[in-house]
Amino acid sequence: MPGTERRPATPRHPWARLVTSLALTVAMFAGAGLCLESAITQGNATSRASAGKGRPGTFVADVRRCSRSCSWYGSFTADDLTAPGARDRELRGAHESSVTAGQRIRVRDVGRFVQADGGKAEWGSTIANAMGTFVLGIFGVLGVVSMTVLSNRHRRRRRRPA
């Protein structure tokens, strides 16, 4: 129709994209922080396990839980009996297929889990958490870039004469 010109659509809420981008960026950096904390604590415990450090004691296998991999969980009792036994502790460094429910295994409590005496240290969760920190950190940086671009675009639109 003559006289009707189409104007480009402008968003009703120009800050909605910026706020959404901010929320996602904060979530990415928070996730990266959680992954970093977990990587540090897992790495410290695994390092202690590989060095043969930790409180010696006995682990009694209770239940085997599986998700991506399977692990035995049970109770830990320290040899010195200075602290009450800990329940629902994860066993690492043992051949999981050779462990049976109720079996008693010599272990060392290294913090986040118990390590079977003479067992191989497992670095998988430490590496996975470090990779998660890196990936979420990259997404967080991309979110900051996105917010900057959106903010600059919004400012240019406001300055442009109608």
C-alpha positions in Angstrom: 0.0 0.0 0.0 1.3 3.5 -0.8 2.3 5.5 2.2 2.9 2.6 4.5 6.5 1.9 5.0 7.8 -1.0 6.9 10.1 -0.2 9.8 12.5 -2.7 11.2 11.0 -4.5 14.2 12.5 -3.2 17.4 12.3 -5.4 20.5 9.8 -4.2 23.1 12.3 -4.9 25.9 15.7 -4.0 24.6 17.4 -5.1 27.8 15.9 -8.5 27.9 18.7 -10.1 25.8 21.3 -8.3 27.9 19.8 -9.5 31.1 19.5 -13.1 29.8 23.1 -13.0 28.6 24.2 -11.7 32.0 22.3 -14.5 33.8 23.8 -17.2 31.6 27.3 -15.7 31.9 27.1 -15.7 35.7 25.8 -19.3 35.6 28.8 -20.3 33.5 31.3 -18.7 35.7 29.6 -20.2 38.8 29.8 -23.6 37.2 33.4 -23.1 36.3 34.1 -22.1 40.0 32.4 -25.3 41.2 34.4 -27.4 38.8 37.6 -25.8 39.8 36.9 -26.3 43.5 36.1 -30.0 42.8 39.2 -30.4 40.6 41.4 -29.0 43.4 40.0 -31.2 46.2 39.9 -34.3 44.0 43.4 -33.6 42.8 44.7 -33.1 46.4 43.0 -36.4 47.5 44.3 -38.3 44.5 47.8 -36.9 45.0 47.7 -38.0 48.7 46.4 -41.5 47.6 49.2 -41.9 45.0 51.8 -41.0 47.7 50.4 -43.6 50.1 49.3 -40.9 52.6 46.1 -40.7 54.6 44.6 -42.3 57.7 44.9 -46.1 57.6 41.8 -48.2 58.3 39.3 -50.7 57.1 36.6 -50.3 54.5 33.5 -52.5 54.5 31.9 -52.7 51.1 28.2 -52.1 51.2 26.7 -51.2 47.8 27.9 -50.8 44.3 26.5 -47.8 42.4 26.8 -47.3 38.7 26.3 -44.3 36.4 29.1 -43.9 33.8 31.3 -46.2 35.8 30.7 -48.3 38.9 32.1 -47.7 42.4 31.7 -49.4 45.7 30.4 -47.4 48.7 30.5 -48.4 52.3 31.8 -47.6 55.8 35.3 -46.6 56.9 36.7 -47.2 60.3 40.1 -45.8 61.2 42.7 -48.0 62.9 43.3 -45.5 65.7 39.5 -45.3 66.5 39.9 -41.6 67.3 36.9 -40.6 65.2 33.7 -42.4 64.6 33.4 -44.5 61.4 32.4 -42.7 58.3 29.5 -44.0 56.2 28.8 -43.8 52.5 32.5 -43.4 51.5 33.6 -44.2 48.0 36.3 -46.9 47.4 39.0 -46.2 44.8 42.0 -48.1 43.7 40.5 -51.6 44.0 39.5 -53.9 41.2 35.7 -53.3 41.5 34.9 -56.7 39.9 36.7 -58.5 42.6 35.0 -56.7 45.5 31.9 -58.2 47.1 29.3 -56.8 49.5 30.4 -57.2 53.1 34.1 -57.6 52.1 36.7 -55.9 54.4 39.5 -54.0 52.6 42.6 -52.3 53.9 42.4 -48.6 52.8 43.6 -45.1 53.6 41.2 -42.2 54.1 42.5 -39.4 51.9 39.6 -36.9 52.2 37.0 -37.2 49.5 37.3 -41.0 49.2 39.2 -44.0 50.6 42.0 -45.5 48.6 42.7 -49.3 48.6 46.2 -50.0 49.9 48.5 -50.6 47.0 45.8 -49.6 44.5 46.4 -47.4 41.5 45.5 -43.7 41.9 42.5 -42.7 39.7 42.9 -39.2 38.1 39.9 -39.3 35.8 37.5 -37.2 37.9 40.3 -34.6 38.5 40.9 -34.3 34.8 37.2 -34.2 34.0 36.6 -31.4 36.5 39.6 -29.4 35.1 38.2 -29.8 31.6 34.8 -28.6 32.8 36.4 -25.6 34.4 38.1 -24.7 31.1 35.0 -25.2 29.0 32.6 -23.3 31.3 35.2 -20.5 31.6 35.4 -20.2 27.8 31.5 -20.0 27.7 31.6 -17.4 30.4 34.1 -15.3 28.4 31.9 -15.7 25.3 29.0 -14.4 27.5 31.0 -11.3 28.4 31.7 -10.7 24.8 28.0 -11.2 23.9 26.9 -8.8 26.6 29.4 -6.2 25.3 28.2 -6.5 21.8 24.5 -6.3 22.8 25.2 -3.3 25.0 27.0 -1.5 22.2 24.3 -2.3 19.7 21.6 -1.0 22.1 23.6 2.3 22.7 24.0 2.8 18.9 20.2 2.3 18.3 19.4 4.8 21.0 21.7 7.5 19.5 20.4 7.0 16.0 17.9 9.6 15.0 14.4 8.3 14.0 
